[in-house]
Amino acid sequence: HDIELLPREFRLLEYMMRHHDQVLTRAMLLEEVWNYRFVPQTNLVDVHMGRLRHKIDRPHELPMIHNVRGVGFVLRAPA
């Protein structure tokens, strides 16, 4: 099925796909996807990740985007 992504969601998913199975910190994502050179106190990554999860991870299927508590996120393809 087709998934419509906003440009930032696409960049976020693309970066995660290039680094699949690697835990990505919020700071890494802010630097690489948003081009921030400092890490502000923000929930920007969490908000976008929530939107992306809603579009990518389907109900009743194994999720691909996982939260690593206190660290960040990881993209894993279902086995």
Secondary structure per residue as TSV (DSSP state, phi and psi in degrees):
chain	resnum	aa	ss	phi	psi
A	1	H	-	360.0	152.6
A	2	D	-	-79.0	143.7
A	3	I	-	-124.5	123.8
A	4	E	-	-92.7	120.9
A	5	L	-	-116.1	141.4
A	6	L	-	-71.9	159.0
A	7	P	H	-52.4	-42.9
A	8	R	H	-69.3	-37.1
A	9	E	H	-62.8	-40.2
A	10	F	H	-62.6	-46.4
A	11	R	H	-62.4	-38.8
A	12	L	H	-64.6	-47.8
A	13	L	H	-64.6	-42.0
A	14	E	H	-60.0	-45.0
A	15	Y	H	-63.9	-42.0
A	16	M	H	-64.9	-37.4
A	17	M	H	-66.1	-38.1
A	18	R	H	-68.8	-20.3
A	19	H	T	-124.4	36.9
A	20	H	T	-59.9	149.8
A	21	D	T	66.0	9.3
A	22	Q	S	-111.9	130.9
A	23	V	-	-71.6	125.8
A	24	L	E	-110.7	123.8
A	25	T	E	-77.7	161.3
A	26	R	H	-60.3	-38.4
A	27	A	H	-62.1	-43.5
A	28	M	H	-60.6	-45.2
A	29	L	H	-65.8	-41.2
A	30	L	H	-62.2	-40.0
A	31	E	H	-70.1	-45.0
A	32	E	H	-83.9	-36.9
A	33	V	H	-92.9	-37.0
A	34	W	S	-101.5	-7.4
A	35	N	-	61.9	30.5
A	36	Y	-	-78.8	135.3
A	37	R	S	-100.2	-0.3
A	38	F	S	-138.3	160.9
A	39	V	-	-110.9	100.4
A	40	P	-	-74.1	160.6
A	41	Q	S	-76.2	103.8
A	42	T	-	-150.9	154.6
A	43	N	-	-103.4	18.9
A	44	L	H	-52.4	-47.9
A	45	V	H	-63.6	-44.8
A	46	D	H	-62.8	-40.5
A	47	V	H	-63.2	-49.1
A	48	H	H	-66.4	-37.8
A	49	M	H	-64.0	-39.4
A	50	G	H	-61.2	-43.6
A	51	R	H	-64.3	-43.6
A	52	L	H	-64.5	-44.1
A	53	R	H	-57.4	-42.8
A	54	H	H	-60.0	-34.6
A	55	K	H	-85.4	-34.8
A	56	I	H	-90.0	-49.7
A	57	D	S	-84.1	117.2
A	58	R	-	-90.0	147.8
A	59	P	T	-59.6	146.0
A	60	H	T	67.4	15.1
A	61	E	S	-123.3	157.4
A	62	L	-	-65.3	132.7
A	63	P	-	-70.6	151.7
A	64	M	S	-100.0	-31.3
A	65	I	E	-97.5	122.4
A	66	H	E	-119.4	140.6
A	67	N	E	-87.7	130.0
A	68	V	E	-104.3	101.9
A	69	R	T	-51.2	126.5
A	70	G	T	78.4	-1.8
A	71	V	T	-122.2	-58.6
A	72	G	E	168.5	-133.3
A	73	F	E	-137.5	158.3
A	74	V	E	-143.3	143.5
A	75	L	E	-104.4	121.8
A	76	R	-	-129.5	129.0
A	77	A	-	-73.3	138.5
A	78	P	-	-60.8	142.1
A	79	A	-	-77.1	360.0
